[in-house]
Amino acid sequence: MSDVSGGPGWWLASDGKWYPPETAPAPPPPPPPPPSQGDLAPSFVGRGALSSAPPTYGQTATAFAPIQPPPLPPKASKPFYTRVLFWVVIVLVIFVGGCIGIVAATANHVAHVATQKHTITYVVTGSPSTVAGDITYDTIQEGQGQNGEAQLTEQALPWSKTITASGLFTSYTVSVTNASTIGLSYVQCTLKVDGRVVNTNRANGPLATAACHGSS
């Protein structure tokens, strides 16, 4: 240290003194290179907070930490009785709908049966020796047509009668009594509905009676 320079390499310090070359401070480091685009990522102070201060030379930028949304509250489950009530209502709706359908189908069927017309045929026959018989036939029906009872005395055989009947409740009966006195004679009745035999009976001997019943 001296008040005057001692030669080449001596340097003047801030205190106004001259120092030899070996005491000279090291040259300052070169300036840092400009940061690249990738180094400009913002740093975060704490979680989710953005730091406004850029990273200094030699400092590694803090990695980006995404802000996590708060967790959703758990869904409140419906009480058990509300779920049971829901299914009870569904079952009731299905049941009522089925009952309505059954009632409607039944009503249509009843209306069809009530208006449907049937052909009724009473037939009475006998043995060759039976020349006559006493016949009774009756018809009970709701629809239009013959109702009540009719009788024929000593009617020649064979005999038949055809009528038309309709209604929900219909009933037909025909009976014949053998008027012959011959022991081997017989009488026979037959009842047909729409051409189909529904009942037939035979009675043998004098004054024997055969009766046939049916409905539609």
Secondary structure, DSSP 4 states (H G I P E B T S, - for coil): -BSS--STT-EE-TTS-EE-GGGPPPPPPPPPPPPPGGGGPPPBSSSSPBP-SPPPTTPPPPPP-PPPPPPPPPPPPPPHHHHHHHHHHHHHHHHHHHHHHHHHHHHHHHHHHHH-EEEEEEEEEE-TT--EEEEEEEEE-SSSS--EEEEEEEEESSEEEEEEEESSS-EEEEEEEE----TT-EEEEEEEETTEEEEEEEEESTT-EEEEEEE-
